[in-house]
Structures are given as structure tokens and as C-alpha cells.
Amino acid sequence: MIATLAGGVGGARFLDGLVQANGAENVTAVVNTADDFELFGLRICPDLDTVLYTLAGLANPVLGWGIADDTRATLDGIAAFGEEPWFLLGDRDFATHILRTSWLREGALLSEVTDQFRRRLSVSTPVIPMTNDRVGTTIETPGGWIDFQDYFVRRRQQDDVIGVSFVGIEEAHPTPAALEAVQRAEMIVLAPSNPIVSIGPILAIDEFHRAISDRTAPAIASSPLIGGKALKGPADKMMETLGHESTAVGVARLYEGLIDGFVIDHVDAEQAAEIEELGIAVLVTDAIMHDIADRGRLAREVVAFGESLHVKASA
């Protein structure tokens, strides 16, 4: 079984590739929940929903998030009352948030709610929130601290990020099934998600960090930066303003000591030697998921790479 830490559109698409390549029952998704928030009184879990919609074949193929061909009558109605619809939600998406909020208020755990959605969307891959505890990401900008979604969506990532805090992370515990998946995995994969605000919160929970540090299975990460730029999201700019090198090497350094192998694109091939000096093996390939079929191609290469490291470690 492959345990995959993921968040965001890149992580969801990579998970889809792993399912194509290895079968739904052989992949478990451990998903970031630190960007969850409330809007209009509803609990919204962007990363969980993006993963679920993608694996269910419902995701908007252009945006990567939301549901394809969704309507926005509810948001139009909210706007008609003079409220700013800064976070775009489709009508079917609203249904997800309404049910989630209702079930949580009735006493269900987030992991239980997520599993209900998974089953009702006919997704066979286990999709597990990193924690059932409330954790929130806040962003420090030159103008002060703001909530992550204000930075990411409302302000369109225009602020320089000079600090990141995961509120509640010290008290958070892993979802039992997620921790067990990481501990028992035959391979651990860190998806090409933002290393700071998508993978970072998962690793910030001590039990996860310890489980990966104590692994006997190979751990592989895939760089979300290609040619120093993020294909989606603010990872490159965020790396720079936080004092990290906005390169594949910079990402590898964030994972140093936690991974055995790192996947980079051909355009970054000259960085392979520097990454290997960190004690991390490197796979150089076409790391861009150009289409749905290409997700499977990249996943197969990553898994074969991980298996080769396992064979070397066992030799």
C-alpha cells in the first residue's frame, strides 16, 4: 500500500495518477486540513473536496477544483443581497458543505464525514483527513497576520509571506487511520503539493513526522517547482519570501532527512547532483502532468523509482 500525503490541485491530480497506476485499493490519501475554514456558517475543506472530486471524476478540468459544469445560482443570490462572493462555490459544492456542517454538528468526526462522501461518490481509495482536530493556517504579511484563505483567495496571493503559523497544531493528533496508513505503508509518497502550506501542516504533527522518520519503507517526494516556478499556486513566491531557495533543491532541503528519493523535471536536471549531496536519490523525468493519462505515467515512474530504492536498501 502506498500512503500519499497531499493537498491542493497538484496533489489531487497526482493521487489520481497513483490510483490509475496501482489500483484504488493500493493507495491511501492523507490530506491536509489546515486550510479548512468557515464561510456563511459552513465548514469548508478545500483540499479534502478537491481530492474527492478529482478521484470521483467530478473536478473542473480547467480549474482543478470545484465540480465540472456546476452552477452558481446560490452565489448569485448572495451577491444580490450585497455580499461579496469572494470565495467561489458552485451549487453542488454548497451541498457538500451543507451536509458536512450538519453531520459535524450532529457529532460526527471529520474522518467519518469524509468517508461518507467518499462512499457516496463511489471513490474506492481511502481519503483520510490528517486530523479530526481543528487546525488553521495563518499567514504573516508586512501588514500583519491574516487567515490563509484571505491571503490565498480574497487577496489573490499578492502579499509577501514572511511567516506561516498552524494554529492548533500543537494539540492536534493524527487521524488514527491516517497514522496507521503511514506506519504500515510499503511506500510513502509526498505529492507535488506546496511543501509549506499543504505538506507542511501534515509533517508539523509530531506523530506523522516521527512515523516517517522511523520508516522502513522508502519515502519519495515530487517537486512542485519546475524551473523555479510553481505550475499552480504561490509555492515559488512563498519559498522566496520565507527565505528558502525557490528551486527543486530548495524543496528537497525542506524534506531532508525524511525522504529517500526526489523527483524533478528535466529542466532542473542540473540540480540533481546537489540534491544527491543531501543523501537523496534523484529521478529526472517529465514531471508535468499534461493530461489525465500523463498522471498515470508519472505515477508509474515514481513507484518504480521507489521500488528500486527499496531493492537497494534490501540488498
C-alpha positions as CSV (number, residue, x, y, z in Angstrom):
1,M,0.0,0.0,0.0
2,I,1.2,3.5,-0.9
3,A,0.5,6.2,1.7
4,T,0.4,9.6,0.0
5,L,0.5,13.0,1.8
6,A,-1.3,15.5,-0.4
7,G,-3.1,18.8,-0.7
8,G,-4.2,21.1,-3.5
9,V,-4.8,20.5,-7.1
10,G,-1.3,19.1,-7.9
11,G,-1.7,16.6,-5.0
12,A,-5.1,15.6,-6.1
13,R,-4.1,15.0,-9.7
14,F,-1.0,13.0,-8.6
15,L,-3.2,10.9,-6.4
16,D,-5.4,10.2,-9.4
17,G,-2.3,9.0,-11.3
18,L,-1.4,6.7,-8.4
19,V,-4.8,5.2,-8.5
20,Q,-4.5,4.6,-12.2
21,A,-1.1,3.0,-11.9
22,N,-1.7,0.9,-8.8
23,G,-5.4,0.4,-8.2
24,A,-7.6,2.3,-5.8
25,E,-7.3,-0.3,-3.0
26,N,-3.5,0.1,-3.0
27,V,-3.4,3.8,-2.4
28,T,-4.4,5.8,0.8
29,A,-4.6,9.6,0.7
30,V,-3.7,11.5,3.9
31,V,-5.0,15.0,3.1
32,N,-4.1,18.4,4.6
33,T,-6.9,20.1,6.6
34,A,-5.0,23.2,7.8
35,D,-6.7,25.3,5.1
36,D,-10.2,24.4,6.3
37,F,-12.3,27.4,7.2
38,E,-15.9,28.6,7.7
39,L,-17.9,30.7,5.3
40,F,-21.6,31.5,5.6
41,G,-21.6,29.3,8.7
42,L,-20.5,26.3,6.7
43,R,-17.4,24.1,7.2
44,I,-15.3,24.1,4.0
45,C,-12.5,21.7,3.5
46,P,-10.9,22.7,0.1
47,D,-8.1,20.1,0.0
48,L,-10.4,17.2,1.0
49,D,-13.0,18.2,-1.5
50,T,-10.5,18.7,-4.3
51,V,-9.2,15.2,-3.7
52,L,-12.6,13.6,-3.5
53,Y,-13.9,15.4,-6.6
54,T,-10.8,14.5,-8.6
55,L,-10.9,10.8,-7.7
56,A,-14.6,10.7,-8.4
57,G,-14.0,12.2,-11.9
58,L,-16.1,15.3,-11.0
59,A,-13.4,18.0,-10.7
60,N,-13.5,21.0,-13.0
61,P,-10.9,20.0,-15.6
62,V,-9.7,23.6,-16.2
63,L,-9.5,24.9,-12.6
64,G,-8.7,21.6,-11.0
65,W,-11.1,22.4,-8.1
66,G,-14.8,22.6,-7.7
67,I,-17.2,20.5,-9.7
68,A,-17.3,20.5,-13.5
69,D,-20.3,22.3,-15.1
70,D,-21.6,23.5,-11.7
71,T,-24.0,26.4,-11.5
72,R,-23.7,29.4,-9.2
73,A,-27.3,30.4,-8.5
74,T,-26.7,30.4,-4.8
75,L,-23.7,32.8,-5.0
76,D,-25.6,35.0,-7.4
77,G,-28.4,35.2,-4.8
78,I,-25.9,36.1,-2.1
79,A,-24.4,38.8,-4.3
80,A,-27.9,40.2,-4.9
81,F,-28.1,40.9,-1.2
82,G,-24.9,42.9,-1.4
83,E,-22.5,40.4,0.0
84,E,-19.2,39.9,-1.8
85,P,-18.8,36.3,-3.1
86,W,-15.0,36.3,-2.9
87,F,-14.8,32.5,-2.5
88,L,-16.3,30.9,-5.5
89,L,-18.6,28.0,-4.7
90,G,-20.9,26.1,-7.1
91,D,-24.4,24.9,-6.1
92,R,-23.4,21.3,-5.9
93,D,-20.3,22.3,-3.9
94,F,-22.7,24.1,-1.5
95,A,-24.5,20.8,-1.0
96,T,-21.2,19.2,0.2
97,H,-20.6,21.9,2.7
98,I,-24.1,22.0,4.0
99,L,-24.1,18.2,4.6
100,R,-20.7,18.3,6.2
101,T,-21.6,21.0,8.6
102,S,-24.8,19.3,9.5
103,W,-23.2,16.0,10.2
104,L,-20.4,17.6,12.2
105,R,-22.9,19.4,14.3
106,E,-24.7,16.1,15.0
107,G,-21.4,14.8,16.4
108,A,-19.7,13.0,13.6
109,L,-15.9,13.2,13.2
110,L,-14.5,14.9,10.1
111,S,-12.9,11.5,9.1
112,E,-16.4,9.9,9.3
113,V,-18.0,12.6,7.3
114,T,-15.2,12.4,4.7
115,D,-15.7,8.6,4.4
116,Q,-19.4,9.1,3.9
117,F,-18.7,11.4,1.0
118,R,-16.1,9.0,-0.4
119,R,-18.6,6.1,-0.4
120,R,-21.4,8.1,-1.8
121,L,-19.2,9.4,-4.6
122,S,-18.1,5.8,-5.3
123,V,-14.4,6.6,-4.6
124,S,-12.7,3.4,-3.6
125,T,-9.4,5.0,-2.4
126,P,-9.4,5.7,1.3
127,V,-9.3,9.5,1.7
128,I,-8.4,10.5,5.3
129,P,-8.1,14.0,6.8
130,M,-4.8,14.4,8.6
131,T,-6.6,15.1,11.8
132,N,-10.1,15.4,13.3
133,D,-8.9,18.4,15.4
134,R,-9.4,22.0,14.2
135,V,-6.2,23.4,12.7
136,G,-5.9,26.7,10.8
137,T,-3.2,28.3,8.7
138,T,-2.5,31.9,9.3
139,I,-0.1,34.0,7.1
140,E,2.1,36.8,8.2
141,T,2.4,39.6,5.7
142,P,4.1,43.0,6.0
143,G,0.7,44.3,7.0
144,G,0.1,41.7,9.7
145,W,-1.4,38.3,10.2
146,I,-4.3,37.1,8.0
147,D,-6.2,33.9,7.5
148,F,-4.9,31.6,4.8
149,Q,-8.0,31.9,2.6
150,D,-7.9,35.7,2.8
151,Y,-4.3,35.5,1.5
152,F,-4.9,32.7,-1.0
153,V,-8.3,33.6,-2.5
154,R,-9.6,37.0,-1.4
155,R,-6.2,38.8,-1.8
156,R,-5.1,36.5,-4.7
157,Q,-1.7,35.7,-3.1
158,Q,-0.4,39.2,-3.7
159,D,1.1,39.7,-0.3
160,D,4.6,38.7,0.6
161,V,4.6,35.8,3.0
162,I,7.0,36.4,5.8
163,G,5.7,33.9,8.3
164,V,3.3,30.9,8.5
165,S,1.6,29.6,11.6
166,F,-0.5,26.5,12.0
167,V,-2.9,27.4,14.8
168,G,-3.8,24.4,17.0
169,I,-1.2,22.1,15.5
170,E,0.5,21.5,18.9
171,E,-2.7,20.0,20.3
172,A,-3.7,18.2,17.1
173,H,-3.4,14.4,16.8
174,P,-3.4,12.3,13.6
175,T,-6.5,10.6,12.5
176,P,-5.8,7.0,13.6
177,A,-6.4,5.5,10.2
178,A,-4.1,8.1,8.6
179,L,-1.3,7.4,11.1
180,E,-1.7,3.6,10.6
181,A,-1.5,4.0,6.9
182,V,1.8,5.9,7.1
183,Q,3.2,3.4,9.6
184,R,2.2,0.3,7.6
185,A,2.9,1.7,4.1
186,E,5.1,-0.2,1.7
187,M,5.9,3.2,0.2
188,I,5.3,6.8,1.4
189,V,4.9,9.5,-1.3
190,L,4.8,13.2,-0.7
191,A,2.8,14.6,-3.6
192,P,3.9,17.6,-5.7
193,S,1.9,19.9,-3.3
194,N,3.0,23.2,-1.7
195,P,5.7,22.0,0.7
196,I,4.9,24.8,3.2
197,V,1.1,25.0,3.4
198,S,0.0,21.7,2.0
199,I,2.6,19.1,3.1
200,G,4.0,21.2,5.9
201,P,0.9,21.0,8.2
202,I,0.9,17.2,8.0
203,L,4.5,17.0,8.9
204,A,4.0,19.5,11.7
205,I,2.0,16.9,13.6
206,D,4.7,15.2,15.7
207,E,3.3,11.6,15.2
208,F,3.4,11.9,11.5
209,H,6.9,13.3,11.4
210,R,8.1,10.6,13.8
211,A,6.4,7.8,11.8
212,I,8.1,9.0,8.6
213,S,11.4,9.5,10.3
214,D,11.2,5.9,11.7
215,R,10.0,4.4,8.4
216,T,11.3,1.1,7.0
217,A,9.6,1.7,3.7
218,P,11.0,4.1,1.0
219,A,9.8,7.7,1.1
220,I,9.6,9.7,-2.2
221,A,8.7,13.3,-2.8
222,S,7.9,15.0,-6.1
223,S,8.9,18.6,-6.6
224,P,6.1,21.1,-7.2
225,L,8.5,23.6,-8.6
226,I,9.7,23.3,-12.2
227,G,12.3,25.7,-13.4
228,G,11.9,27.5,-10.1
229,K,8.2,28.1,-10.7
230,A,5.0,26.6,-9.4
231,L,2.6,25.3,-12.0
232,K,-0.3,26.3,-9.7
233,G,-0.4,28.3,-6.6
234,P,2.1,30.5,-4.8
235,A,4.7,28.0,-3.7
236,D,7.6,29.6,-5.6
237,K,6.9,33.1,-4.3
238,M,6.2,31.8,-0.8
239,M,9.5,29.9,-0.7
240,E,11.4,33.1,-1.7
241,T,9.8,35.5,0.8
242,L,10.3,32.9,3.6
243,G,14.0,32.7,2.9
244,H,14.1,29.4,1.1
245,E,15.6,28.9,-2.4
246,S,12.8,28.7,-4.9
247,T,14.2,25.7,-6.7
248,A,13.9,21.9,-6.7
249,V,17.0,21.9,-4.4
250,G,15.2,24.3,-2.0
251,V,12.2,21.9,-1.8
252,A,14.5,18.9,-1.3
253,R,16.2,20.7,1.6
254,L,12.8,21.1,3.3
255,Y,12.4,17.3,3.2
256,E,15.9,16.4,4.0
257,G,16.1,13.5,6.5
258,L,12.5,12.5,5.7
259,I,12.8,11.1,2.2
260,D,15.0,8.7,0.3
261,G,14.2,9.9,-3.2
262,F,13.2,13.1,-5.0
263,V,11.5,13.5,-8.4
264,I,12.5,16.5,-10.5
265,D,11.7,17.7,-14.1
266,H,14.2,17.6,-17.0
267,V,14.6,21.4,-16.9
268,D,16.1,21.0,-13.4
269,A,18.4,18.1,-14.2
270,E,21.5,20.2,-13.4
271,Q,20.3,20.3,-9.7
272,A,20.4,16.5,-9.3
273,A,23.9,16.4,-8.1
274,E,23.3,19.0,-5.4
275,I,20.2,17.1,-4.2
276,E,22.1,13.8,-4.1
277,E,24.7,15.5,-1.9
278,L,21.9,15.7,0.7
279,G,21.7,11.9,0.7
280,I,18.6,11.8,-1.5
281,A,18.4,9.8,-4.7
282,V,17.0,11.7,-7.7
283,L,14.7,10.7,-10.6
284,V,14.8,13.1,-13.5
285,T,11.7,12.9,-15.7
286,D,8.9,14.8,-17.3
287,A,7.3,15.9,-14.0
288,I,4.4,17.8,-15.6
289,M,1.1,16.1,-15.6
290,H,0.0,17.3,-19.0
291,D,-3.3,15.3,-19.1
292,I,-5.2,12.6,-17.3
293,A,-3.2,9.8,-18.9
294,D,0.0,11.5,-18.1
295,R,-0.8,11.4,-14.4
296,G,-0.6,7.6,-14.6
297,R,2.6,7.8,-16.5
298,L,4.3,9.9,-13.9
299,A,2.9,7.8,-11.0
300,R,4.2,4.6,-12.5
301,E,7.7,6.2,-12.8
302,V,7.6,7.4,-9.2
303,V,6.5,4.0,-7.9
304,A,9.2,2.2,-10.0
305,F,11.8,4.6,-8.6
306,G,10.6,4.0,-5.1
307,E,10.8,0.2,-5.6
308,S,14.3,0.5,-6.9
309,L,15.3,2.3,-3.8
310,H,13.7,-0.4,-1.7
311,V,15.6,-3.1,-3.6
312,K,18.8,-1.3,-3.0
313,A,18.1,-0.8,0.7
314,S,17.3,-4.6,1.0
315,A,20.3,-5.7,-1.0
